[in-house]
Amino acid sequence: MIIVSDTTPISELAKVGYLDLLPQLFGKVVIPQGVFNFPGGKSRALHPP
């Protein structure tokens, strides 16, 4: 199954250390470029410094 995610589930799961849960549950997770670039540093959850 492929899902398309917006910022809320990504940022909230990243905050609690469960970002890897989405692909485990759904297989492939598609994050639109606009969501990845969302102001507020949400993309940092995917690529920590």
C-alpha positions in Angstrom: 0.0 0.0 0.0 1.2 3.5 -0.8 0.1 6.5 1.3 0.6 10.2 0.8 1.3 12.1 4.0 1.0 15.7 5.1 3.1 17.4 7.7 1.2 16.6 10.9 1.7 12.8 11.1 5.3 13.2 10.0 6.2 15.9 12.5 4.3 14.3 15.4 5.8 10.9 14.8 9.3 12.4 14.5 8.8 14.2 17.8 8.2 11.0 19.7 10.8 8.9 17.8 8.4 6.8 15.7 8.9 8.2 12.2 9.8 4.7 11.0 6.3 3.5 11.9 4.7 4.8 8.7 6.7 2.7 6.3 6.4 -0.3 8.6 2.6 0.0 8.6 2.0 1.1 5.0 5.0 0.1 3.0 5.7 3.1 0.8 5.2 6.6 2.1 5.1 9.5 -0.4 5.8 12.9 0.9 5.0 15.7 -1.5 7.8 18.3 -2.1 5.6 21.0 -0.7 5.2 19.1 2.5 8.9 18.3 2.7 9.7 22.0 2.3 7.0 23.2 4.7 8.1 26.2 6.8 9.0 25.3 10.3 11.7 22.7 9.6 9.5 19.7 9.2 11.9 18.3 6.7 14.5 18.1 9.4 12.6 15.2 10.9 13.5 13.2 7.8 17.1 14.5 7.5 18.4 15.4 11.0 21.5 17.7 11.1 
